[in-house]
Amino acid sequence: MKQKNKLKSLGLVILILSLSGLSLIFGLNFYVKLDTKDLIIEDYTTLKDYDCILVLGAGVKDNKPSLMLTDRLNKAILLYQENTAPKIIMSGDHGRKNYDEVNIMKDFAINEGIPSSDIFMDHAGFSTYDSIYRAKNIFDAHKIVIVTQEYHLYRALYIAKRLGVEAVGVATEKIKYPGDLKRNIREILARDKDFVKCIFKPSSKYLGEVIPVFGDGDLTNDK
C-alpha cells in the first residue's frame, strides 16, 4: 500500500512539473508575440528614412533561393523600390565553400535591378540573433526594417528590441509552405531560447571590422 501511495505521489509530482514546464514554454512564447505584434507593419508605404532593409536567410538549393527566401527577397526589393531605405543587408549562412546563401541572395536582387553597391552581405548570419547583432555592431545599422515571414518576425523583432535596435517588420505574403506545422512548433522553442539569450546579450561568435551600411556594399563582396 505504501509503495502504491509513493508511486501516486511521484506521478503527481511529475504531472505538476510537466504542466509547469509547458506553462513556461507557452507563456514565454505568448509574451514574445505580444511584445512585438505592434511592430509588424502592414502599410509599408508609410516607412521612410530607415538605415537599411535586413533580409534573413532561409535556405538555398542548386544555386537558387528557397521558396521562402524568394518571397523575402521580393518583399525587400519592393521596399527598396518604395524608398523605404537606401541599402539592403543580405544576412545568411556562408560558413562553407559549398553553401553560400548571401551571394545567391545578392545576385537575385541584382538581377531585379538593385545596384550592387546598395547590397551588403553578412556572411556570418548563422542565426536570427547573429543577423541582428551583426546588423548593429558590424554594419552600424540602428534603424532597420526586417523582412521575413510573419511567424519569424516576432522573434526577430524581440531580439532587435532587446539589443537596442529600432526595428519594424514587414512580413511576406501569407501563403502555406511545406513543413509549416513542424516549423511553427520549432519556432515556439526558438522564441523561448532567444528570450533567455536576450537576457544575457552575448556577442555574436563572429565579429570583425566595422563596415557601415551607409557606404559601399561591394566592400562585402568575396568574389
N, CA and C atoms as a LAMMPS dump frame, in Angstrom:
ITEM: TIMESTEP
0
ITEM: NUMBER OF ATOMS
669
ITEM: BOX BOUNDS ff ff ff
-5.0000000000000000e+02 5.0000000000000000e+02
-5.0000000000000000e+02 5.0000000000000000e+02
-5.0000000000000000e+02 5.0000000000000000e+02
ITEM: ATOMS id mol type element x y z
1 1 1 N 0.822 -1.217 0
2 1 2 C 0 0 0
3 1 3 C 0.857 1.269 0
4 2 1 N 1.924 1.24 0.835
5 2 2 C 2.825 2.388 0.907
6 2 3 C 3.507 2.621 -0.439
7 3 1 N 3.906 1.498 -1.075
8 3 2 C 4.56 1.599 -2.385
9 3 3 C 3.629 2.231 -3.409
10 4 1 N 2.354 1.841 -3.329
11 4 2 C 1.361 2.374 -4.262
12 4 3 C 1.162 3.872 -4.049
13 5 1 N 1.131 4.288 -2.782
14 5 2 C 0.974 5.713 -2.466
15 5 3 C 2.178 6.525 -2.932
16 6 1 N 3.36 5.929 -2.789
17 6 2 C 4.58 6.6 -3.243
18 6 3 C 4.555 6.807 -4.748
19 7 1 N 4.102 5.785 -5.469
20 7 2 C 4.023 5.889 -6.927
21 7 3 C 3.016 6.952 -7.353
22 8 1 N 1.899 7.017 -6.596
23 8 2 C 0.896 8.042 -6.893
24 8 3 C 1.464 9.437 -6.664
25 9 1 N 2.187 9.59 -5.565
26 9 2 C 2.791 10.892 -5.249
27 9 3 C 3.812 11.294 -6.293
28 10 1 N 4.626 10.307 -6.711
29 10 2 C 5.635 10.567 -7.742
30 10 3 C 4.966 10.97 -9.055
31 11 1 N 3.905 10.271 -9.393
32 11 2 C 3.173 10.598 -10.616
33 11 3 C 2.594 11.995 -10.572
34 12 1 N 2.09 12.39 -9.398
35 12 2 C 1.533 13.73 -9.243
36 12 3 C 2.609 14.802 -9.383
37 13 1 N 3.776 14.541 -8.801
38 13 2 C 4.888 15.494 -8.908
39 13 3 C 5.315 15.65 -10.368
40 14 1 N 5.429 14.527 -11.061
41 14 2 C 5.825 14.566 -12.482
42 14 3 C 4.796 15.338 -13.302
43 15 1 N 3.52 15.106 -13.007
44 15 2 C 2.453 15.819 -13.725
45 15 3 C 2.535 17.321 -13.478
46 16 1 N 2.727 17.708 -12.217
47 16 2 C 2.814 19.132 -11.878
48 16 3 C 4.009 19.781 -12.565
49 17 1 N 5.161 19.086 -12.541
50 17 2 C 6.35 19.631 -13.184
51 17 3 C 6.169 19.755 -14.694
52 18 1 N 5.518 18.755 -15.278
53 18 2 C 5.279 18.784 -16.731
54 18 3 C 4.374 19.948 -17.113
55 19 1 N 3.303 20.127 -16.341
56 19 2 C 2.377 21.231 -16.62
57 19 3 C 3.046 22.583 -16.405
58 20 1 N 3.897 22.665 -15.38
59 20 2 C 4.625 23.909 -15.122
60 20 3 C 5.573 24.232 -16.269
61 21 1 N 6.252 23.182 -16.766
62 21 2 C 7.168 23.372 -17.888
63 21 3 C 6.451 23.836 -19.137
64 22 1 N 5.308 23.209 -19.419
65 22 2 C 4.535 23.609 -20.595
66 22 3 C 4.008 25.027 -20.449
67 23 1 N 3.583 25.377 -19.231
68 23 2 C 3.095 26.738 -18.987
69 23 3 C 4.186 27.761 -19.24
70 24 1 N 5.403 27.431 -18.814
71 24 2 C 6.528 28.343 -19.023
72 24 3 C 6.841 28.48 -20.51
73 25 1 N 6.887 27.348 -21.217
74 25 2 C 7.199 27.362 -22.65
75 25 3 C 6.192 28.214 -23.422
76 26 1 N 4.918 27.961 -23.186
77 26 2 C 3.887 28.676 -23.938
78 26 3 C 3.697 30.101 -23.416
79 27 1 N 3.989 30.308 -22.141
80 27 2 C 3.898 31.652 -21.588
81 27 3 C 4.93 32.592 -22.179
82 28 1 N 6.186 32.139 -22.274
83 28 2 C 7.242 32.959 -22.872
84 28 3 C 6.96 33.207 -24.348
85 29 1 N 6.48 32.179 -25.027
86 29 2 C 6.137 32.326 -26.443
87 29 3 C 5.075 33.407 -26.625
88 30 1 N 4.049 33.375 -25.786
89 30 2 C 2.969 34.366 -25.861
90 30 3 C 3.501 35.763 -25.569
91 31 1 N 4.394 35.868 -24.597
92 31 2 C 4.947 37.176 -24.229
93 31 3 C 5.743 37.785 -25.384
94 32 1 N 6.579 36.981 -26.038
95 32 2 C 7.38 37.475 -27.157
96 32 3 C 6.472 37.994 -28.271
97 33 1 N 5.413 37.265 -28.579
98 33 2 C 4.492 37.692 -29.627
99 33 3 C 3.743 38.961 -29.224
100 34 1 N 3.276 38.993 -27.99
101 34 2 C 2.533 40.153 -27.51
102 34 3 C 3.411 41.403 -27.493
103 35 1 N 4.676 41.235 -27.15
104 35 2 C 5.594 42.361 -27.006
105 35 3 C 5.967 42.994 -28.343
106 36 1 N 5.78 42.266 -29.438
107 36 2 C 6.273 42.753 -30.735
108 36 3 C 5.201 42.868 -31.819
109 37 1 N 3.99 42.439 -31.529
110 37 2 C 2.979 42.385 -32.593
111 37 3 C 2.71 43.755 -33.214
112 38 1 N 2.83 44.822 -32.427
113 38 2 C 2.563 46.164 -32.95
114 38 3 C 3.701 46.7 -33.816
115 39 1 N 4.811 45.984 -33.849
116 39 2 C 5.954 46.404 -34.67
117 39 3 C 5.911 45.797 -36.068
118 40 1 N 4.932 44.94 -36.311
119 40 2 C 4.754 44.364 -37.651
120 40 3 C 3.843 45.301 -38.443
121 41 1 N 4.384 45.859 -39.512
122 41 2 C 3.711 46.925 -40.263
123 41 3 C 3.075 46.365 -41.533
124 42 1 N 1.786 46.612 -41.687
125 42 2 C 1.1 46.159 -42.899
126 42 3 C 1.197 47.198 -44.014
127 43 1 N 1.014 48.468 -43.677
128 43 2 C 1.105 49.535 -44.681
129 43 3 C 2.552 50.018 -44.757
130 44 1 N 3.364 49.291 -45.513
131 44 2 C 4.794 49.612 -45.563
132 44 3 C 5.083 50.883 -46.365
133 45 1 N 4.084 51.427 -47.055
134 45 2 C 4.305 52.669 -47.808
135 45 3 C 4.577 53.839 -46.867
136 46 1 N 4.257 53.667 -45.592
137 46 2 C 4.491 54.744 -44.617
138 46 3 C 5.911 54.723 -44.069
139 47 1 N 6.672 53.701 -44.39
140 47 2 C 8.016 53.553 -43.823
141 47 3 C 9.027 54.327 -44.657
142 48 1 N 9.728 55.247 -44.022
143 48 2 C 10.741 56.049 -44.706
144 48 3 C 11.921 56.288 -43.772
145 49 1 N 13.036 56.625 -44.356
146 49 2 C 14.225 57.072 -43.612
147 49 3 C 14.804 55.996 -42.69
148 50 1 N 14.75 54.767 -43.096
149 50 2 C 15.415 53.703 -42.347
150 50 3 C 16.831 53.512 -42.876
151 51 1 N 17.716 53.012 -42.021
152 51 2 C 19.106 52.798 -42.432
153 51 3 C 19.217 51.711 -43.494
154 52 1 N 18.448 50.644 -43.297
155 52 2 C 18.559 49.529 -44.237
156 52 3 C 17.382 48.572 -44.084
157 53 1 N 17.282 47.7 -45.042
158 53 2 C 16.34 46.582 -45.018
159 53 3 C 17.161 45.331 -44.744
160 54 1 N 16.783 44.571 -43.741
161 54 2 C 17.52 43.359 -43.374
162 54 3 C 16.723 42.14 -43.815
163 55 1 N 17.321 41.345 -44.704
164 55 2 C 16.686 40.122 -45.184
165 55 3 C 17.353 38.933 -44.499
166 56 1 N 16.56 38.125 -43.826
167 56 2 C 17.083 36.967 -43.11
168 56 3 C 17.058 35.741 -44.023
169 57 1 N 18.169 35.03 -44.075
170 57 2 C 18.302 33.873 -44.953
171 57 3 C 17.319 32.763 -44.626
172 58 1 N 17.018 31.931 -45.635
173 58 2 C 16.053 30.836 -45.428
174 58 3 C 16.348 29.657 -46.333
175 59 1 N 17.63 29.449 -46.634
176 59 2 C 17.996 28.26 -47.389
177 59 3 C 18.095 28.475 -48.887
178 60 1 N 19.068 27.804 -49.489
179 60 2 C 19.245 27.805 -50.942
180 60 3 C 19.508 26.374 -51.404
181 61 1 N 19.208 26.133 -52.675
182 61 2 C 19.447 24.813 -53.26
183 61 3 C 19.675 24.98 -54.747
184 62 1 N 20.68 24.277 -55.256
185 62 2 C 21.011 24.353 -56.693
186 62 3 C 21.222 25.801 -57.136
187 63 1 N 21.889 26.572 -56.282
188 63 2 C 22.219 27.978 -56.558
189 63 3 C 20.986 28.857 -56.751
190 64 1 N 19.899 28.455 -56.107
191 64 2 C 18.677 29.255 -56.15
192 64 3 C 18.116 29.399 -54.738
193 65 1 N 17.508 30.546 -54.436
194 65 2 C 16.887 30.698 -53.118
195 65 3 C 15.668 29.797 -52.98
196 66 1 N 15.424 29.336 -51.756
197 66 2 C 14.219 28.554 -51.487
198 66 3 C 12.982 29.407 -51.736
199 67 1 N 11.822 28.762 -51.745
200 67 2 C 10.576 29.499 -51.954
201 67 3 C 10.382 30.558 -50.869
202 68 1 N 10.651 30.191 -49.623
203 68 2 C 10.506 31.149 -48.529
204 68 3 C 11.467 32.324 -48.701
205 69 1 N 12.682 32.018 -49.061
206 69 2 C 13.673 33.077 -49.238
207 69 3 C 13.339 33.949 -50.44
208 70 1 N 12.851 33.346 -51.505
209 70 2 C 12.436 34.125 -52.68
210 70 3 C 11.365 35.145 -52.304
211 71 1 N 10.427 34.729 -51.483
212 71 2 C 9.369 35.648 -51.052
213 71 3 C 9.945 36.787 -50.209
214 72 1 N 10.918 36.477 -49.37
215 72 2 C 11.567 37.521 -48.565
216 72 3 C 12.314 38.512 -49.459
217 73 1 N 13.022 37.984 -50.422
218 73 2 C 13.798 38.842 -51.322
219 73 3 C 12.883 39.75 -52.148
220 74 1 N 11.802 39.194 -52.654
221 74 2 C 10.873 40.006 -53.451
222 74 3 C 10.266 41.136 -52.624
223 75 1 N 9.956 40.843 -51.363
224 75 2 C 9.397 41.889 -50.497
225 75 3 C 10.447 42.969 -50.213
226 76 1 N 11.682 42.555 -49.968
227 76 2 C 12.75 43.522 -49.699
228 76 3 C 13.009 44.41 -50.913
229 77 1 N 12.988 43.82 -52.095
230 77 2 C 13.189 44.584 -53.327
231 77 3 C 12.08 45.615 -53.501
232 78 1 N 10.846 45.212 -53.199
233 78 2 C 9.712 46.137 -53.278
234 78 3 C 9.896 47.301 -52.307
235 79 1 N 10.34 47.01 -51.099
236 79 2 C 10.577 48.059 -50.105
237 79 3 C 11.669 49.019 -50.565
238 80 1 N 12.732 48.465 -51.132
239 80 2 C 13.816 49.302 -51.662
240 80 3 C 13.282 50.222 -52.759
241 81 1 N 12.469 49.676 -53.642
242 81 2 C 11.917 50.463 -54.74
243 81 3 C 10.943 51.533 -54.237
244 82 1 N 10.361 51.299 -53.056
245 82 2 C 9.461 52.29 -52.441
246 82 3 C 10.237 53.324 -51.63
247 83 1 N 11.574 53.262 -51.696
248 83 2 C 12.454 54.201 -50.971
249 83 3 C 12.313 54.104 -49.456
250 84 1 N 12.02 52.904 -48.98
251 84 2 C 11.952 52.678 -47.533
252 84 3 C 13.324 52.861 -46.906
253 85 1 N 14.346 52.369 -47.577
254 85 2 C 15.731 52.501 -47.12
255 85 3 C 16.649 52.41 -48.338
256 86 1 N 17.831 53.043 -48.255
257 86 2 C 18.715 53.072 -49.419
258 86 3 C 19.618 51.849 -49.549
259 87 1 N 19.63 50.982 -48.535
260 87 2 C 20.533 49.834 -48.547
261 87 3 C 19.804 48.57 -48.095
262 88 1 N 20.323 47.434 -48.532
263 88 2 C 19.797 46.128 -48.124
264 88 3 C 20.95 45.299 -47.56
265 89 1 N 20.712 44.64 -46.431
266 89 2 C 21.678 43.665 -45.909
267 89 3 C 21.11 42.267 -46.142
268 90 1 N 21.855 41.456 -46.873
269 90 2 C 21.507 40.058 -47.064
270 90 3 C 22.27 39.251 -46.009
271 91 1 N 21.555 38.715 -45.044
272 91 2 C 22.21 38.024 -43.937
273 91 3 C 21.865 36.537 -43.977
274 92 1 N 22.91 35.703 -44.04
275 92 2 C 22.661 34.273 -44.122
276 92 3 C 23.895 33.459 -43.832
277 93 1 N 23.798 32.205 -44.144
278 93 2 C 24.837 31.217 -43.843
279 93 3 C 25.811 31.103 -45.023
280 94 1 N 27.051 31.484 -44.769
281 94 2 C 28.122 31.253 -45.733
282 94 3 C 29.334 30.711 -44.975
283 95 1 N 29.055 29.683 -44.183
284 95 2 C 30.1 29.113 -43.357
285 95 3 C 30.909 28.033 -44.049
286 96 1 N 30.455 27.63 -45.24
287 96 2 C 31.163 26.607 -46.007
288 96 3 C 31.322 27.065 -47.452
289 97 1 N 32.355 26.591 -48.107
290 97 2 C 32.594 26.974 -49.503
291 97 3 C 31.457 26.512 -50.408
292 98 1 N 30.898 25.362 -50.081
293 98 2 C 29.869 24.798 -50.966
294 98 3 C 28.454 25.15 -50.528
295 99 1 N 28.334 26.093 -49.574
296 99 2 C 26.997 26.553 -49.193
297 99 3 C 27.05 28.055 -48.956
298 100 1 N 26.392 28.792 -49.821
299 100 2 C 26.537 30.251 -49.823
300 100 3 C 25.179 30.895 -50.06
301 101 1 N 24.499 31.237 -48.965
302 101 2 C 23.202 31.896 -49.103
303 101 3 C 23.341 33.324 -49.604
304 102 1 N 24.33 34.054 -49.077
305 102 2 C 24.332 35.501 -49.262
306 102 3 C 24.66 35.946 -50.686
307 103 1 N 25.597 35.28 -51.348
308 103 2 C 25.876 35.661 -52.733
309 103 3 C 24.691 35.358 -53.645
310 104 1 N 24 34.246 -53.365
311 104 2 C 22.804 33.92 -54.149
312 104 3 C 21.716 34.963 -53.914
313 105 1 N 21.588 35.408 -52.667
314 105 2 C 20.606 36.453 -52.345
315 105 3 C 20.957 37.756 -53.048
316 106 1 N 22.231 38.107 -53.025
317 106 2 C 22.649 39.364 -53.668
318 106 3 C 22.461 39.284 -55.176
319 107 1 N 22.839 38.166 -55.781
320 107 2 C 22.68 38.006 -57.227
321 107 3 C 21.209 38.114 -57.632
322 108 1 N 20.344 37.562 -56.818
323 108 2 C 18.901 37.637 -57.098
324 108 3 C 18.453 39.098 -57.165
325 109 1 N 18.888 39.882 -56.182
326 109 2 C 18.485 41.3 -56.137
327 109 3 C 19.095 42.096 -57.284
328 110 1 N 20.343 41.81 -57.615
329 110 2 C 20.989 42.497 -58.742
330 110 3 C 20.232 42.216 -60.033
331 111 1 N 19.813 40.965 -60.205
332 111 2 C 19.058 40.589 -61.407
333 111 3 C 17.706 41.3 -61.48
334 112 1 N 17.24 41.812 -60.333
335 112 2 C 15.985 42.573 -60.305
336 112 3 C 16.233 44.076 -60.384
337 113 1 N 17.474 44.459 -60.656
338 113 2 C 17.769 45.863 -60.896
339 113 3 C 18.319 46.646 -59.721
340 114 1 N 18.624 45.983 -58.594
341 114 2 C 19.18 46.692 -57.438
342 114 3 C 20.685 46.861 -57.65
343 115 1 N 21.223 48.06 -57.502
344 115 2 C 22.669 48.26 -57.683
345 115 3 C 23.478 47.443 -56.672
346 116 1 N 24.541 46.844 -57.134
347 116 2 C 25.389 46.023 -56.273
348 116 3 C 25.901 46.802 -55.068
349 117 1 N 26.215 48.072 -55.278
350 117 2 C 26.775 48.892 -54.199
351 117 3 C 25.781 49.148 -53.068
352 118 1 N 24.492 48.913 -53.329
353 118 2 C 23.465 49.113 -52.3
354 118 3 C 23.133 47.821 -51.553
355 119 1 N 23.846 46.749 -51.878
356 119 2 C 23.562 45.447 -51.259
357 119 3 C 24.773 44.983 -50.466
358 120 1 N 24.588 44.869 -49.168
359 120 2 C 25.633 44.354 -48.284
360 120 3 C 25.37 42.882 -48.007
361 121 1 N 26.442 42.127 -47.842
362 121 2 C 26.31 40.71 -47.496
363 121 3 C 26.879 40.456 -46.109
364 122 1 N 26.06 39.862 -45.261
365 122 2 C 26.519 39.405 -43.949
366 122 3 C 26.765 37.907 -44.069
367 123 1 N 28.018 37.539 -44.213
368 123 2 C 28.38 36.143 -44.459
369 123 3 C 28.261 35.274 -43.21
370 124 1 N 28.06 35.885 -42.048
371 124 2 C 28.01 35.121 -40.792
372 124 3 C 26.667 35.277 -40.087
373 125 1 N 25.612 35.364 -40.861
374 125 2 C 24.272 35.42 -40.278
375 125 3 C 23.748 34.018 -40.029
376 126 1 N 24.392 33.321 -39.104
377 126 2 C 24.089 31.906 -38.878
378 126 3 C 22.816 31.686 -38.07
379 127 1 N 22.333 32.72 -37.424
380 127 2 C 21.09 32.631 -36.657
381 127 3 C 20.415 33.991 -36.7
382 128 1 N 19.158 34.021 -36.293
383 128 2 C 18.436 35.291 -36.25
384 128 3 C 19.144 36.265 -35.31
385 129 1 N 19.578 35.762 -34.176
386 129 2 C 20.287 36.602 -33.207
387 129 3 C 21.561 37.163 -33.829
388 130 1 N 22.344 36.316 -34.485
389 130 2 C 23.59 36.766 -35.124
390 130 3 C 23.31 37.842 -36.165
391 131 1 N 22.287 37.639 -36.965
392 131 2 C 21.976 38.594 -38.032
393 131 3 C 21.688 39.983 -37.485
394 132 1 N 20.919 40.042 -36.413
395 132 2 C 20.545 41.347 -35.859
396 132 3 C 21.685 41.943 -35.054
397 133 1 N 22.393 41.118 -34.298
398 133 2 C 23.545 41.602 -33.541
399 133 3 C 24.581 42.2 -34.495
400 134 1 N 24.832 41.525 -35.586
401 134 2 C 25.838 41.986 -36.546
402 134 3 C 25.34 43.191 -37.346
403 135 1 N 24.039 43.26 -37.609
404 135 2 C 23.5 44.447 -38.291
405 135 3 C 23.832 45.705 -37.496
406 136 1 N 23.736 45.597 -36.18
407 136 2 C 24.026 46.741 -35.314
408 136 3 C 25.527 46.965 -35.153
409 137 1 N 26.263 45.911 -34.851
410 137 2 C 27.652 46.056 -34.413
411 137 3 C 28.684 45.975 -35.534
412 138 1 N 28.352 45.328 -36.627
413 138 2 C 29.273 45.263 -37.772
414 138 3 C 28.877 46.271 -38.847
415 139 1 N 27.575 46.383 -39.102
416 139 2 C 27.117 47.255 -40.189
417 139 3 C 26.61 48.612 -39.688
418 140 1 N 26.68 48.831 -38.384
419 140 2 C 26.359 50.134 -37.799
420 140 3 C 24.948 50.596 -38.167
421 141 1 N 24.023 49.647 -38.252
422 141 2 C 22.627 49.964 -38.567
423 141 3 C 21.834 50.026 -37.268
424 142 1 N 21.119 51.113 -37.068
425 142 2 C 20.384 51.302 -35.819
426 142 3 C 18.884 51.478 -36.035
427 143 1 N 18.502 51.646 -37.285
428 143 2 C 17.085 51.795 -37.61
429 143 3 C 16.81 50.931 -38.837
430 144 1 N 16.183 49.78 -38.624
431 144 2 C 16.106 48.793 -39.699
432 144 3 C 14.682 48.277 -39.91
433 145 1 N 14.461 47.806 -41.129
434 145 2 C 13.225 47.102 -41.47
435 145 3 C 13.603 45.642 -41.695
436 146 1 N 13.01 44.763 -40.917
437 146 2 C 13.307 43.336 -41.031
438 146 3 C 12.267 42.683 -41.918
439 147 1 N 12.727 41.879 -42.871
440 147 2 C 11.819 41.196 -43.794
441 147 3 C 11.957 39.682 -43.619
442 148 1 N 10.844 39.038 -43.285
443 148 2 C 10.774 37.584 -43.199
444 148 3 C 9.294 37.206 -43.121
445 149 1 N 8.998 35.927 -42.931
446 149 2 C 7.607 35.515 -42.762
447 149 3 C 7.102 35.958 -41.386
448 150 1 N 5.793 36.124 -41.262
449 150 2 C 5.233 36.687 -40.029
450 150 3 C 5.602 35.873 -38.788
451 151 1 N 5.546 34.545 -38.903
452 151 2 C 5.83 33.716 -37.724
453 151 3 C 7.236 33.984 -37.18
454 152 1 N 8.143 34.353 -38.048
455 152 2 C 9.55 34.582 -37.701
456 152 3 C 9.782 36.011 -37.214
457 153 1 N 8.92 36.923 -37.631
458 153 2 C 9.119 38.339 -37.298
459 153 3 C 9.037 38.604 -35.805
460 154 1 N 8.156 37.912 -35.097
461 154 2 C 8.008 38.169 -33.658
462 154 3 C 9.352 38.004 -32.941
463 155 1 N 10.023 36.914 -33.226
464 155 2 C 11.306 36.642 -32.57
465 155 3 C 12.374 37.626 -33.026
466 156 1 N 12.427 37.884 -34.32
467 156 2 C 13.436 38.811 -34.841
468 156 3 C 13.267 40.201 -34.232
469 157 1 N 12.04 40.652 -34.15
470 157 2 C 11.769 41.981 -33.588
471 157 3 C 12.037 42.023 -32.088
472 158 1 N 11.773 40.924 -31.405
473 158 2 C 12.061 40.865 -29.966
474 158 3 C 13.565 40.992 -29.731
475 159 1 N 14.337 40.263 -30.523
476 159 2 C 15.801 40.336 -30.404
477 159 3 C 16.274 41.765 -30.661
478 160 1 N 15.769 42.372 -31.747
479 160 2 C 16.173 43.739 -32.085
480 160 3 C 15.848 44.7 -30.945
481 161 1 N 14.673 44.571 -30.389
482 161 2 C 14.241 45.452 -29.297
483 161 3 C 15.169 45.316 -28.101
484 162 1 N 15.514 44.096 -27.749
485 162 2 C 16.367 43.855 -26.586
486 162 3 C 17.822 44.258 -26.837
487 163 1 N 18.236 44.287 -28.093
488 163 2 C 19.605 44.702 -28.417
489 163 3 C 19.707 46.206 -28.668
490 164 1 N 18.602 46.916 -28.498
491 164 2 C 18.633 48.366 -28.664
492 164 3 C 18.606 48.837 -30.097
493 165 1 N 18.034 48.032 -30.984
494 165 2 C 17.9 48.404 -32.39
495 165 3 C 16.458 48.848 -32.632
496 166 1 N 16.294 49.996 -33.245
497 166 2 C 14.953 50.457 -33.611
498 166 3 C 14.534 49.712 -34.869
499 167 1 N 13.568 48.836 -34.725
500 167 2 C 13.214 47.979 -35.855
501 167 3 C 11.705 47.828 -35.987
502 168 1 N 11.279 47.691 -37.235
503 168 2 C 9.921 47.268 -37.541
504 168 3 C 10.029 46.081 -38.487
505 169 1 N 8.946 45.355 -38.628
506 169 2 C 8.966 44.189 -39.5
507 169 3 C 7.924 44.274 -40.597
508 170 1 N 8.289 43.781 -41.756
509 170 2 C 7.328 43.648 -42.86
510 170 3 C 7.304 42.182 -43.252
511 171 1 N 6.14 41.589 -43.187
512 171 2 C 6.003 40.162 -43.476
513 171 3 C 5.799 39.915 -44.966
514 172 1 N 6.226 38.761 -45.403
515 172 2 C 5.93 38.329 -46.765
516 172 3 C 4.442 38.004 -46.861
517 173 1 N 3.993 37.736 -48.067
518 173 2 C 2.586 37.38 -48.246
519 173 3 C 2.274 36.092 -47.491
520 174 1 N 1.044 35.993 -46.991
521 174 2 C 0.652 34.812 -46.216
522 174 3 C 0.283 33.665 -47.159
523 175 1 N 1.211 32.733 -47.303
524 175 2 C 0.94 31.534 -48.081
525 175 3 C 1.421 30.332 -47.27
526 176 1 N 0.968 29.148 -47.658
527 176 2 C 1.388 27.934 -46.96
528 176 3 C 2.635 27.372 -47.627
529 177 1 N 3.587 26.977 -46.774
530 177 2 C 4.819 26.358 -47.261
531 177 3 C 4.873 24.921 -46.772
532 178 1 N 5.56 24.06 -47.492
533 178 2 C 5.74 22.691 -46.989
534 178 3 C 6.421 22.71 -45.618
535 179 1 N 5.919 21.903 -44.701
536 179 2 C 6.535 21.813 -43.376
537 179 3 C 6.138 22.911 -42.415
538 180 1 N 5.052 23.625 -42.681
539 180 2 C 4.651 24.751 -41.828
540 180 3 C 4.389 24.333 -40.385
541 181 1 N 3.707 23.214 -40.186
542 181 2 C 3.362 22.787 -38.824
543 181 3 C 4.625 22.534 -38
544 182 1 N 5.534 21.78 -38.561
545 182 2 C 6.791 21.484 -37.872
546 182 3 C 7.572 22.767 -37.605
547 183 1 N 7.57 23.667 -38.564
548 183 2 C 8.309 24.923 -38.446
549 183 3 C 7.713 25.798 -37.337
550 184 1 N 6.394 25.839 -37.252
551 184 2 C 5.742 26.666 -36.238
552 184 3 C 5.973 26.122 -34.83
553 185 1 N 5.993 24.808 -34.694
554 185 2 C 6.278 24.203 -33.387
555 185 3 C 7.712 24.515 -32.974
556 186 1 N 8.634 24.373 -33.919
557 186 2 C 10.044 24.657 -33.634
558 186 3 C 10.25 26.129 -33.276
559 187 1 N 9.464 26.996 -33.882
560 187 2 C 9.6 28.433 -33.619
561 187 3 C 9.206 28.787 -32.191
562 188 1 N 8.252 28.068 -31.623
563 188 2 C 7.882 28.309 -30.223
564 188 3 C 9.093 28.108 -29.322
565 189 1 N 9.817 27.024 -29.545
566 189 2 C 11.014 26.749 -28.746
567 189 3 C 12.117 27.768 -29.037
568 190 1 N 12.203 28.192 -30.292
569 190 2 C 13.218 29.181 -30.663
570 190 3 C 12.935 30.525 -29.998
571 191 1 N 11.677 30.897 -29.884
572 191 2 C 11.333 32.149 -29.187
573 191 3 C 11.746 32.071 -27.722
574 192 1 N 11.485 30.924 -27.106
575 192 2 C 11.889 30.748 -25.701
576 192 3 C 13.403 30.829 -25.561
577 193 1 N 14.109 30.19 -26.464
578 193 2 C 15.58 30.185 -26.417
579 193 3 C 16.125 31.599 -26.542
580 194 1 N 15.605 32.362 -27.498
581 194 2 C 16.127 33.711 -27.702
582 194 3 C 15.643 34.685 -26.635
583 195 1 N 14.526 34.384 -25.986
584 195 2 C 14.111 35.172 -24.826
585 195 3 C 15.196 35.109 -23.754
586 196 1 N 15.657 33.904 -23.48
587 196 2 C 16.709 33.72 -22.47
588 196 3 C 18.021 34.345 -22.956
589 197 1 N 18.34 34.148 -24.223
590 197 2 C 19.588 34.683 -24.778
591 197 3 C 19.625 36.204 -24.662
592 198 1 N 18.484 36.832 -24.857
593 198 2 C 18.423 38.298 -24.807
594 198 3 C 18.552 38.847 -23.386
595 199 1 N 18.432 37.992 -22.406
596 199 2 C 18.687 38.421 -21.031
597 199 3 C 20.184 38.67 -20.846
598 200 1 N 20.993 37.803 -21.442
599 200 2 C 22.448 37.863 -21.27
600 200 3 C 23.148 38.656 -22.381
601 201 1 N 22.509 38.749 -23.555
602 201 2 C 23.036 39.511 -24.695
603 201 3 C 24.494 39.158 -25.028
604 202 1 N 24.776 37.92 -25.327
605 202 2 C 26.156 37.56 -25.683
606 202 3 C 26.552 38.154 -27.028
607 203 1 N 27.848 38.341 -27.225
608 203 2 C 28.344 38.8 -28.527
609 203 3 C 28.162 37.694 -29.558
610 204 1 N 27.956 38.082 -30.785
611 204 2 C 27.96 37.109 -31.864
612 204 3 C 29.339 36.464 -31.947
613 205 1 N 29.393 35.187 -32.255
614 205 2 C 30.662 34.458 -32.272
615 205 3 C 31.634 35.053 -33.275
616 206 1 N 31.112 35.471 -34.431
617 206 2 C 31.97 36.002 -35.491
618 206 3 C 31.726 37.508 -35.62
619 207 1 N 32.743 38.272 -35.317
620 207 2 C 32.653 39.72 -35.469
621 207 3 C 33.644 40.171 -36.533
622 208 1 N 34.386 41.225 -36.293
623 208 2 C 35.353 41.672 -37.296
624 208 3 C 35.283 43.166 -37.515
625 209 1 N 35.832 43.599 -38.642
626 209 2 C 35.911 45.025 -38.977
627 209 3 C 34.522 45.605 -39.214
628 210 1 N 34.306 46.822 -38.728
629 210 2 C 33.033 47.514 -38.941
630 210 3 C 32.941 47.981 -40.396
631 211 1 N 31.814 47.674 -41.032
632 211 2 C 31.562 48.085 -42.414
633 211 3 C 30.223 48.828 -42.42
634 212 1 N 30.237 50.145 -42.228
635 212 2 C 28.976 50.891 -42.107
636 212 3 C 28.068 50.711 -43.322
637 213 1 N 26.8 50.495 -43.041
638 213 2 C 25.826 50.259 -44.104
639 213 3 C 25.588 51.51 -44.938
640 214 1 N 26.104 52.633 -44.489
641 214 2 C 25.926 53.892 -45.225
642 214 3 C 26.91 54.024 -46.389
643 215 1 N 27.83 53.056 -46.502
644 215 2 C 28.862 53.138 -47.53
645 215 3 C 28.558 52.263 -48.738
646 216 1 N 29.597 51.564 -49.2
647 216 2 C 29.528 50.769 -50.438
648 216 3 C 29.39 49.289 -50.113
649 217 1 N 28.282 48.698 -50.531
650 217 2 C 28.035 47.287 -50.269
651 217 3 C 29.03 46.355 -50.913
652 218 1 N 29.708 46.811 -51.942
653 218 2 C 30.683 45.96 -52.623
654 218 3 C 31.894 45.649 -51.746
655 219 1 N 32.047 46.376 -50.646
656 219 2 C 33.114 46.056 -49.694
657 219 3 C 32.907 44.691 -49.049
658 220 1 N 31.683 44.169 -49.113
659 220 2 C 31.398 42.859 -48.523
660 220 3 C 31.509 41.727 -49.541
661 221 1 N 31.83 42.094 -50.789
662 221 2 C 31.973 41.059 -51.824
663 221 3 C 33.173 40.167 -51.524
664 222 1 N 33.045 38.907 -51.824
665 222 2 C 34.163 37.975 -51.636
666 222 3 C 34.482 37.24 -52.93
667 223 1 N 33.96 37.75 -54.037
668 223 2 C 34.247 37.138 -55.34
669 223 3 C 34.767 38.194 -56.298
